[in-house]
Amino acid sequence: TSARMMTVIRDEIGFDGLIMTDDISMKALRGSLGGLSRAAIEAGCDVILHCNGTMDERREVAEAAGRMTEIAQRRAERALAARKTPVPVDIPALSAKLDALINGRVDD
């Protein structure tokens, strides 16, 4: 919710990608969900992340955040276009390796 930090990120660092808040339902900041959402958007965030909550809370966040700006939409589209297909992994093999690491059985 800090306009100063958004200036650092955008102007001093030069980041022009999509900026999303952390999950505002974690209660890391004081205030209502709507107030926090408005403050984050006003500070310069593009998207509000709200992972848990009732439909009324979700509505409050959505109404407070409003519609995405054109520039936020372009950033979101660039972020989506930059996604790569994940490399397939062998879950059973990774689980076995994790189990070995946790239990002190490490192959050198």
C-alpha positions as CSV (number, residue, x, y, z in Angstrom):
1,T,0.0,0.0,0.0
2,S,3.1,2.2,-0.2
3,A,3.2,4.6,-3.2
4,R,6.8,5.3,-2.3
5,M,7.7,1.6,-2.7
6,M,5.8,1.4,-6.0
7,T,7.9,4.4,-7.2
8,V,11.0,2.5,-6.2
9,I,9.9,-0.6,-8.0
10,R,8.6,1.1,-11.2
11,D,11.0,4.1,-11.5
12,E,14.2,3.3,-9.7
13,I,14.3,-0.4,-10.4
14,G,12.5,-0.1,-13.7
15,F,10.2,-3.0,-13.3
16,D,7.2,-2.8,-15.8
17,G,5.7,-6.1,-15.1
18,L,2.5,-7.0,-13.3
19,I,2.5,-6.2,-9.6
20,M,0.1,-8.2,-7.4
21,T,-0.4,-7.8,-3.7
22,D,0.3,-10.6,-1.3
23,D,-2.9,-12.3,-0.1
24,I,-4.8,-9.5,1.7
25,S,-6.8,-12.1,3.6
26,M,-3.8,-13.1,5.7
27,K,-4.4,-10.1,8.0
28,A,-0.8,-8.9,7.7
29,L,-2.1,-5.3,7.5
30,R,-4.8,-3.6,9.5
31,G,-7.9,-2.4,7.9
32,S,-10.9,-3.6,6.0
33,L,-10.4,-5.7,2.8
34,G,-12.0,-3.0,0.8
35,G,-9.8,-0.3,2.3
36,L,-6.7,-2.4,1.8
37,S,-7.7,-3.1,-1.8
38,R,-8.3,0.5,-2.6
39,A,-5.0,1.6,-0.9
40,A,-3.0,-1.0,-2.9
41,I,-4.6,0.0,-6.2
42,E,-4.1,3.7,-5.4
43,A,-0.4,3.0,-4.5
44,G,0.1,1.4,-7.9
45,C,-0.5,-2.3,-7.6
46,D,-2.2,-3.8,-10.7
47,V,-4.0,-6.7,-9.1
48,I,-5.3,-7.6,-5.6
49,L,-4.8,-11.2,-4.4
50,H,-7.5,-12.5,-2.1
51,C,-7.3,-16.2,-1.6
52,N,-9.8,-17.0,1.2
53,G,-13.0,-15.5,2.2
54,T,-16.7,-15.4,1.8
55,M,-18.6,-14.3,-1.3
56,D,-19.3,-10.9,0.4
57,E,-15.6,-10.4,1.2
58,R,-14.7,-11.3,-2.4
59,R,-17.3,-8.8,-3.6
60,E,-15.9,-6.1,-1.3
61,V,-12.4,-6.6,-2.7
62,A,-13.6,-6.6,-6.3
63,E,-15.7,-3.5,-5.9
64,A,-12.9,-1.7,-4.1
65,A,-10.3,-2.7,-6.7
66,G,-12.5,-1.7,-9.6
67,R,-11.7,-2.6,-13.2
68,M,-8.2,-3.1,-14.3
69,T,-6.6,-0.2,-16.0
70,E,-5.5,-0.6,-19.6
71,I,-1.8,-0.7,-18.6
72,A,-2.5,-3.3,-15.9
73,Q,-4.4,-5.4,-18.5
74,R,-1.4,-5.1,-20.8
75,R,1.0,-6.2,-18.0
76,A,-1.3,-9.1,-17.2
77,E,-1.4,-10.2,-20.9
78,R,2.4,-10.0,-21.1
79,A,2.7,-12.1,-17.9
80,L,0.4,-14.7,-19.3
81,A,2.2,-14.8,-22.6
82,A,5.6,-15.3,-20.8
83,R,4.4,-18.4,-19.0
84,K,6.3,-21.6,-20.0
85,T,4.9,-25.1,-20.1
86,P,6.1,-26.9,-16.9
87,V,8.7,-29.6,-17.3
88,P,7.1,-33.0,-16.4
89,V,8.4,-34.4,-13.1
90,D,8.4,-37.9,-11.7
91,I,6.4,-37.3,-8.4
92,P,7.2,-40.8,-6.9
93,A,10.9,-40.3,-7.6
94,L,10.9,-36.9,-6.0
95,S,9.0,-38.1,-3.0
96,A,11.5,-40.9,-2.5
97,K,14.3,-38.5,-2.8
98,L,12.7,-36.1,-0.2
99,D,12.1,-39.1,2.1
100,A,15.8,-40.1,1.8
101,L,16.9,-36.5,2.5
102,I,14.6,-36.2,5.5
103,N,15.8,-39.5,7.0
104,G,19.5,-38.9,6.4
105,R,19.9,-41.3,3.5
106,V,21.7,-39.2,0.9
107,D,23.4,-40.5,-2.2
108,D,26.7,-38.8,-2.9
